[in-house]
Amino acid sequence: MAERERRLKSPSPGGTFQARTRVMSADDVSRAVRRMAHEILERNHGADSLMVVGMQTGGVALAQGIVGAIGEIEGTQVPVGTLDATMHRDDFGLRPVLPEAVTEIPGDLSGRVVVIVDDVLFTGRTVRAAMDAIHSYGRPSAIQLAVMVDRGHRELPIRPDYVGKNLPTRLDEVVDVHRDGVDLGELK
Amino acid sequence: MKTRGVRHLLSMADLDRDAIEQLLNLTESFAEVSERSIPKVPALRGKTLAWLFYEDSTRTRLSFETAAKRLSADTMNFSVSSSSVNKGESLRDTVETLSAMGIDGIVVRHGSAGVPQQITQWTEASVINAGDGSHQHPTQSLLDLYTARSHFGDLDGRRITIVGDIRHSRVARSNVLGFATMGATVTLVAPPSLLPPSLEGWPVEVEHDLDAVLESTDICYLLRMQLERQKQAVVPSLREFHHEYGLTVARANRLPTDSLIMHPGPMNRGVEISGEVADRPQSVVTEQVANGVSVRMAVLFLLLGSGLDVVDDRRVAA
């Protein structure tokens, strides 16, 4: 057991993350959150049928930020949930996977517009899994996708509806979204 | 022994506190799946499980079946009464036949202790012990720990009193280890004829008088009289057993108000528990059954789907 714990906690073969450049400051991120909140309201003609769902774990804080901004603009509280799509992933057997946190969908999402929020959009596989997971809770009238960083390299026909920043990257680079902004770096 | 990781769940003795806590935390994720309007996830799609039940079972078997289906695994039922076992096929040949069909997991229940451990030598599949003789029943213990933890938050320092036919109970053996590992104090209450011949090495206290421990009990865990395993009379009569060791209304009233009454099922009302006590809000028997599905989902996923080892290889081999 101890050995397995060490194996899990030890850095992946690529090494540990080292930031090279700060691509967005904390202020940039909060401006992008407010802009995306406006875009979501504009596209959906208000906040009435919305539900915002943050992907565990990187999208949870962003989802709360977007819902907070929508509340400031419209004066309404949009239901906000969290989603762990691990059990719908397509890479079982390729790498160790465990659910990271509990899913919490606030109420029935049938007939609502569900906005999936995540920090980084990369291959699109997490979003595909998330769309599958959402359908096991009901039939939303639409699913939209909001991400802080779109770094390209899609492997599935998925595109975001709301983007904080388009960031061209190399495959071997790593994007880290955290409370002080967004960093681009490598695993070393 | 094998290149692939050996991933089995044979005994609570194989699980340390970290492993149990990981399993219980994982169970929360799967409990959430059961609440969805479509309670099914594709986590074990393409995996095949076989049930190898040489003993009767209602809830364990149906619970495993439900868990497997909610994870989208395929299941193969093996019923001893209608199988080649009746034609004299040995356990080893049966297991090797199942293995040759390319199954990923075998859930086994057998009347003899050690059978699941033995089966691991004959197959590449994950082996899950669903009860072997009077030895172990690890998934029952895990669901009991999960149920208790969901009420108390933390089991450190809690007092569990296990009452009844401890001698023949695999549930008791698993729970003694499970609750002690999680930091609870375990007290066994039974007449000497229903206790194992030796309790050496068991992390327990022993009491012969149920009335003496009721007030200091957080969890009153009742066991069925395992008449099918009792080779000779161990109590004068079931009525006398009920009088001395059954959880009657009067005894249940003396339990602390925030305590739990647990039972692994099947219950014999009027023997180890009075019918009225079994239906009290304190009694969490149906909750245990519901949690059983979530716990077994977590076990199946961890062993077959996650790519992680629940138990270190060498410790299983040892």
Interface residues (C-beta under 8 A of the other chain):
Chain A: M1 E3 R4 E5 L8 D84 T86 M87 H88 F92 G93 L94 R95 P96 V97 L98 P99 A101 V102 T103 E104 D132 A133 H135 S136 Y137 G138
Chain B: D16 D18 A19 L26 E28 S29 E32 V33 R36 S37 I38 P39 K40 V41 P42 A43 L71 F301 G305 S306 G307 L308 D309 V311 D312 R315
